[in-house]
């Protein structure tokens, strides 16, 4: 027997750098190299786009590095430039924090 995908998620223009699945809410959150993070349903429907805060200059482009979704409906994203953002599953930016620490 061959495994077949449950759904094909589309919407990113660049390679995926991070992803998280929240089975309790039926969501998949993913981030790409040069683009926003997206929230899909597990059926493959694109639900939301998570836009980080405005930054100036190409060196501050928001490139997601780590992503996590909680069963309470929060998405935490860590960007390469040291910025943490918390979003609701409705796509609303709730909080930001900058750090100089290397997060892995």
Secondary structure, 3 states (H helix, E strand, C coil): CCCCCCCCCCCCCCCEEEEEEECCCCEEEEEECCCCEEEEECCCCEEEEECCCCCCCHHHCCCEEEEEECCCCEEEEEECCCEEEEEECCCCEEEEEECCCCCC
